[in-house]
Amino acid sequence: MTEDEKKEVAAFRLGVIAEFVNGPAPDHGEKERLLREKCARKWNIPYSAKTRISRSTILRWITEYKAGNQKLEALYPKDRNDRGKSRSLDEDTSLALINLRQELPNATAVKLMKQMHSRQLITPGICLNLSKVYRFLHQHDLMARPGKKPEDRRKYEAQLPNDLWQADVMHGPKIEHQGRHRKTYLIALIDDHSRLIPYAGFYWSEKLACWLDALEKALAKRGLPRKIYVDNGAAFRSKHFEATAASLGIVLIHSRPYKPQGKGKVERWFKSVRSSFLPDYQPQSLEQLNRNLCFWVDQDYHQKTHSATGQTPFARFAAHSECLRCAPADLHDHFRKTVRRRVNKDRTVTIDGRLFEAPVGLIGTQVELRYHPETPETVEVFANQQSHGFVRPVDVHVNCRVKRDKNNNAELATDERLYQGGRLKFTGGGDEG
């Protein structure tokens, strides 16, 4: 295994154990929960056919990393003296398994193992189980079934900056927040042509609101891309995100399920974050972590020559600045949530249990209401693609003081006109008046 391959494996291992070695150590209950979670999920392990990691392996990596003064080299895989040979299968059993695979090219590993036992092809004293069969078949390139065509994957690169952005989410380190340790999530976008990072930031969640916040900051800083390549996560598939992208003229491209290879550039950058950024910083807060990340991206990553392009990401991005599209002045308005309502006879519309009053001329009309979830009291109403201003929250006490003139026009009565002969006269504008 080459030095670069060892470093890649070590970076992956550090990403697995990051919650245990970065920042304050988790308590016993939290540590056990993390171990169960990591043992249960499937991993894309570099240079390995395995997809699971055992509890003992994770604990061994933690021990080795701490014993090695938290250096990445402590997680390098150890070289084997018997590379290319099976350590648990003798030559006769290995040859029998190869011949059986040639005889049964479409058989599964389970069926091959059963046939080896039933035909008594296993040398006495050799224990053959399913994991050994899988490992042996992978080592000798015998897993692929005949007739299965290899998938056509091609290396690609966008021709100009902001032609294509890739976006994804990475699990970050845990940080103490409000008396407990909370996991962080790194949301990042990368320009496919230059490898420049339009924006990257750690959040407490990977939900839609966090993704839209990261996207808005990226657009404001680096302009509008023509396409964004994302996976099929809930936030990336939301109608809100699709409407926002469409209003800005951005085309969304979703990767095929369980095919993450197309987002290799952003995944490669995440590996750099794990190996070059996270080991050097011990954040005490989310704000500090993001400040450190911003400094590292601008002063380190953007200024280093990229091995694939031969230029620094910033220089390659700026070389074609004439083709960049600037974000519109009303960029924030494009991120508003849109709901559709029909205006009731009493001029009201309801949004999340809140009552608003629309203009009289829109009674009975289907309208669009656009607002930011963080400021739900500011709602703009649209009908036939035209703005009709902002609706206002219903104030039933003010409406109680509304009277109508002879032309059925509403006007607000003064306190003096409400009282006649020392008695309150009801002049409400509703039907019950």
C-alpha positions in Angstrom: 0.0 0.0 0.0 1.4 3.4 -1.0 1.9 6.3 1.3 -1.1 8.2 -0.2 -3.3 5.1 0.2 -2.3 4.7 3.8 -3.1 8.4 4.4 -6.5 8.0 2.9 -7.3 5.0 5.1 -6.0 6.8 8.1 -8.2 9.8 7.3 -11.2 7.6 7.0 -10.4 6.0 10.4 -10.1 9.4 12.0 -13.5 10.4 10.6 -15.0 7.3 12.3 -13.5 8.0 15.7 -13.6 11.9 15.6 -16.4 12.1 18.2 -14.3 10.2 20.7 -10.9 12.0 20.2 -11.9 15.6 19.3 -13.1 17.8 22.1 -14.3 16.7 25.5 -14.5 12.9 25.9 -18.2 11.7 25.8 -19.6 10.1 29.0 -20.1 6.4 29.2 -23.7 6.4 28.0 -23.0 8.6 25.1 -19.9 6.6 24.2 -21.9 3.4 24.1 -24.6 5.0 22.0 -22.0 6.2 19.5 -20.4 2.8 19.3 -23.7 1.0 18.6 -24.6 3.6 16.0 -21.2 3.2 14.2 -21.3 -0.6 14.3 -24.8 -0.7 12.9 -24.3 1.5 9.8 -22.7 0.6 6.5 -19.4 2.3 5.5 -17.6 2.8 2.3 -14.2 1.7 3.6 -11.2 2.6 1.4 -9.5 -0.4 -0.2 -11.7 -2.9 1.5 -14.7 -5.0 0.5 -16.1 -4.7 4.0 -19.0 -2.4 4.9 -19.2 -2.9 8.6 -16.8 -1.9 11.4 -16.8 -3.9 14.7 -16.8 -2.4 18.2 -13.3 -3.8 19.0 -11.9 -2.3 15.8 -13.2 1.2 16.7 -11.8 0.9 20.2 -8.5 -0.2 18.8 -8.3 2.8 16.5 -9.1 5.1 19.4 -6.3 3.6 21.6 -3.7 3.7 18.8 -4.6 7.3 17.9 -4.2 8.4 21.5 -1.0 6.4 22.0 0.4 8.0 18.9 0.1 11.5 20.3 -3.0 12.1 18.1 -1.0 12.0 14.9 -2.5 10.7 11.7 0.3 8.3 11.2 -0.9 6.3 14.2 -3.9 5.2 12.2 -1.9 4.0 9.2 -2.7 0.4 8.2 0.0 -2.1 9.0 1.8 -3.8 6.2 1.3 -7.6 5.8 4.2 -10.0 5.1 1.9 -12.5 3.4 0.1 -10.0 1.1 -1.8 -11.8 -1.7 -2.1 -15.1 0.2 -4.9 -16.4 2.3 -3.8 -16.6 5.9 -6.6 -19.1 6.9 -7.1 -21.3 3.8 -4.5 -23.8 2.6 -3.6 -24.3 -1.0 -5.8 -27.3 -1.6 -8.9 -25.6 -0.2 -8.1 -22.4 -2.2 -7.8 -24.3 -5.5 -11.0 -26.2 -4.8 -12.8 -22.9 -4.2 -11.5 -21.4 -7.4 -12.5 -24.5 -9.4 -16.0 -24.5 -7.9 -16.4 -20.8 -8.8 -15.5 -21.6 -12.4 -18.0 -24.5 -12.3 -20.8 -22.3 -10.8 -20.1 -18.8 -12.1 -23.5 -17.5 -11.0 -23.6 -19.0 -7.6 -23.7 -16.8 -4.5 -21.0 -16.9 -1.8 -23.5 -18.7 0.5 -24.1 -21.4 -2.1 -20.4 -21.8 -2.8 -19.7 -22.3 0.9 -22.5 -24.9 1.2 -21.2 -26.8 -1.9 -17.6 -26.8 -0.4 -19.0 -28.5 2.7 -21.3 -30.9 1.0 -18.6 -32.1 -1.5 -16.1 -32.3 1.3 -13.6 -30.1 -0.5 -12.3 -28.5 2.6 -9.0 -29.7 4.1 -9.5 -31.3 7.5 -8.7 -28.8 10.2 -9.6 -25.7 8.1 -12.6 -23.7 9.2 -14.4 -22.2 6.2 -17.1 -19.5 6.9 -18.9 -16.9 4.9 -16.6 -14.0 5.6 -13.5 -16.0 4.5 -15.3 -17.0 1.3 -16.2 -13.4 0.5 -12.6 -12.2 1.3 -11.1 -14.9 -0.9 -13.4 -14.2 -3.8 -12.6 -10.5 -3.6 -8.9 -11.0 -3.4 -8.9 -13.1 -6.6 -11.5 -11.0 -8.5 -14.0 -13.7 -8.5 -17.0 -11.8 -7.2 -18.1 -10.3 -10.5 -20.6 -12.5 -12.3 -20.2 -13.2 -16.0 -22.4 -11.2 -18.3 -22.6 -8.2 -16.0 -21.4 -5.2 -17.9 -19.1 -2.8 -16.1 -20.7 0.6 -15.4 -19.5 3.4 -17.7 -18.1 6.0 -15.4 -16.0 8.9 -16.8 -13.9 11.6 -15.2 -15.5 15.0 -15.8 -14.9 18.6 -15.0 -17.0 21.7 -15.6 -15.6 24.0 -18.3 -16.0 27.3 -16.5 -16.4 28.5 -12.8 -19.9 28.4 -11.5 -21.0 26.0 -14.3 -21.5 23.3 -11.7 -21.5 23.2 -7.9 -21.4 20.0 -5.9 -23.0 20.0 -2.4 -23.0 17.5 0.5 -23.1 17.1 4.2 -20.4 15.6 6.5 -20.8 14.5 10.1 -18.6 16.8 12.2 -17.1 16.7 15.7 -19.2 17.0 18.9 -19.2 20.3 20.8 -20.5 21.0 24.3 -23.6 23.2 24.0 -26.0 24.1 26.7 -24.6 21.5 29.1 -24.4 18.6 26.7 -22.4 17.4 23.8 -24.1 17.8 20.4 -23.0 16.6 17.0 -22.3 19.1 14.3 -22.8 18.8 10.6 -20.6 20.3 7.9 -22.6 21.6 4.9 -20.3 22.5 2.0 -20.4 23.5 -1.6 -17.5 23.2 -4.1 -17.1 24.6 -7.5 -16.4 21.7 -9.9 -14.1 23.7 -12.3 -11.8 25.4 -9.8 -12.4 23.4 -6.6 -13.1 26.7 -4.8 -15.4 26.5 -1.8 -18.2 29.0 -2.2 -19.3 28.3 1.4 -18.8 25.8 4.1 -20.1 25.9 7.6 -20.9 23.7 10.6 -24.5 23.5 11.8 -26.3 21.7 14.6 -28.6 20.0 12.0 -28.6 19.0 8.4 -32.2 19.9 7.9 -33.7 22.2 5.3 -33.3 25.5 7.2 -29.5 24.9 7.6 -29.0 23.9 4.0 -30.9 27.0 2.7 -28.8 29.2 5.0 -25.5 27.8 3.7 -26.8 28.0 0.1 -27.8 31.7 0.5 -24.4 32.6 1.9 -22.6 30.8 -0.9 -24.7 32.6 -3.6 -24.2 36.0 -2.0 -20.4 35.4 -1.8 -19.7 33.7 -5.1 -22.6 34.4 -7.5 -25.1 32.1 -9.1 -24.1 28.7 -10.5 -25.8 27.3 -13.5 -26.3 23.8 -11.9 -26.1 22.3 -8.5 -25.3 18.5 -8.1 -26.8 17.0 -4.9 -27.8 13.6 -3.5 -31.3 12.5 -2.6 -31.4 13.7 1.0 -34.6 15.2 2.4 -33.4 18.8 2.3 -32.1 18.4 -1.2 -35.5 17.0 -2.4 -37.7 19.6 -0.7 -40.2 21.6 -2.7 -38.9 24.8 -1.0 -35.4 24.2 -2.3 -36.6 23.3 -5.8 -38.7 26.5 -5.9 -35.9 28.7 -4.7 -33.5 27.2 -7.3 -36.0 27.6 -10.1 -36.6 31.3 -9.2 -32.9 31.9 -9.5 -32.5 30.0 -12.7 -30.4 27.2 -11.2 -30.8 23.7 -12.5 -30.8 20.9 -9.9 -29.2 17.6 -10.6 -29.8 14.7 -8.2 -27.4 11.7 -8.1 -28.8 8.2 -8.5 -29.7 6.5 -5.3 -26.7 4.6 -3.7 -24.3 6.0 -6.4 -22.2 8.7 -4.6 -19.3 8.5 -7.0 -20.5 11.5 -9.0 -19.8 13.8 -6.0 -16.2 12.7 -5.7 -14.8 16.3 -5.6 -16.8 17.4 -2.5 -16.1 14.0 -0.9 -12.4 14.4 -1.5 -12.6 17.9 0.1 -14.3 16.4 3.1 -11.3 14.0 3.4 -9.0 17.0 3.5 -11.1 18.5 6.3 -10.8 15.3 8.3 -7.0 15.0 7.8 -5.8 18.6 7.6 -8.3 20.7 9.5 -10.0 18.8 12.3 -6.9 17.3 13.9 -5.4 20.8 14.4 -8.3 22.5 16.0 -10.0 21.8 19.3 -13.1 24.0 19.2 -14.9 25.2 22.3 -18.0 26.5 20.5 -19.8 26.3 17.1 -18.9 29.9 16.4 -15.2 29.3 17.1 -15.2 26.2 14.9 -16.7 28.1 12.0 -14.3 30.9 12.4 -11.4 28.5 12.3 -12.9 26.7 9.3 -13.3 30.0 7.4 -9.7 31.0 8.1 -8.4 27.6 7.0 -10.4 27.6 3.8 -9.4 31.2 2.8 -5.8 31.3 4.0 -4.7 27.7 3.5 -6.9 25.6 1.1 -7.7 28.4 -1.4 -4.0 29.4 -1.6 -2.5 26.0 -2.2 -1.9 24.5 -5.7 -4.5 21.8 -6.3 -2.9 18.5 -7.5 -5.6 18.0 -10.2 -5.7 21.5 -11.7 -2.1 22.7 -11.2 -3.5 26.0 -9.9 -4.8 27.4 -6.6 -8.6 27.2 -6.4 -8.9 31.0 -6.0 -6.7 31.8 -9.0 -8.5 29.3 -11.2 -11.9 30.6 -10.1 -10.9 34.3 -10.7 -9.3 33.6 -14.1 -12.8 33.6 -15.7 -14.6 36.1 -13.5 -16.3 37.7 -16.6 -18.6 34.7 -16.9 -19.9 34.8 -13.3 -23.5 35.7 -12.6 -23.9 38.0 -9.6 -26.7 37.3 -7.1 -29.7 39.6 -7.3 -30.2 42.4 -4.9 -33.3 40.7 -3.5 -31.6 37.4 -3.1 -33.1 36.9 0.4 -36.6 37.2 -1.0 -36.0 34.2 -3.3 -35.6 32.0 -0.2 -39.1 32.7 1.1 -41.5 29.9 1.7 -44.6 29.9 -0.5 -48.1 28.7 0.5 -51.3 29.0 -1.4 -54.6 30.0 0.2 -58.0 31.2 -0.9 -59.1 34.5 0.8 -62.2 34.0 2.9 -65.2 36.3 2.8 -64.0 38.0 6.0 -60.7 38.8 4.2 -58.7 36.4 6.3 -56.1 33.8 5.4 -54.5 31.3 7.8 -50.8 30.4 7.9 -49.6 27.9 10.6 -52.6 28.8 12.8 -52.0 32.6 12.4 -54.8 34.8 11.0 -54.0 37.6 8.5 -56.1 40.1 6.6 -55.8 40.4 2.8 -56.9 43.3 0.7 -60.7 43.5 0.0 -60.2 43.1 -3.7 -58.8 39.6 -3.2 -61.8 38.1 -1.4 -62.5 34.7 -2.9 -59.2 34.7 -4.9 -56.5 32.0 -4.8 -53.4 33.8 -3.7 -49.7 33.0 -3.0 -48.3 34.0 0.4 -44.5 34.3 0.7 -42.7 34.6 3.9 -39.6 33.7 5.8 -40.2 31.0 8.5 -38.0 32.9 10.9 -40.2 36.0 10.5 -43.7 34.6 10.0 -45.4 37.9 10.8 -44.1 39.5 7.5 -46.1 38.0 4.7 -46.4 39.3 1.1 -49.4 38.4 -1.0 -49.3 37.6 -4.7 -52.2 37.1 -7.1 -51.7 36.5 -10.9 -47.9 36.9 -10.4 -48.4 40.4 -9.1 -47.7 41.7 -5.6 -50.6 43.2 -3.6 -48.5 44.3 -0.7 -48.2 42.8 2.8 -51.0 41.2 4.7 -51.4 42.2 8.4 -52.2 40.1 11.4 -55.9 40.2 12.4 -56.7 42.5 15.3 -60.2 41.7 16.4 -60.3 44.6 18.8 -59.5 47.1 16.1 -62.0 45.5 13.8 -64.6 46.0 16.5 -64.3 49.7 16.0 -64.8 49.6 12.2 -68.1 51.1 10.9 -69.3 51.6 7.4 -70.6 54.7 5.6 -73.6 54.8 3.2 -71.4 53.5 0.4 -70.5 50.4 2.4 -66.9 51.7 2.8 -65.2 50.8 6.1 -63.8 53.5 8.3 -62.4 53.4 11.8 -64.7 55.0 14.4 -63.2 57.3 17.1 -63.9 56.7 20.7 -66.2 59.7 20.9 -68.4 58.5 18.1 -68.7 55.0 19.7 -70.3 56.5 22.8 -73.8 58.0 22.6 -75.6 59.0 25.7 -73.0 57.4 27.9 -73.6 54.0 26.4 -71.4 52.0 23.9 -72.9 51.7 20.5 -71.8 48.5 18.6 -70.6 49.4 15.1 -68.7 46.3 14.1 -68.0 45.6 10.4 -68.8 41.9 10.5 -72.1 40.1 9.7 -72.9 39.8 13.4 -73.0 43.6 13.6 
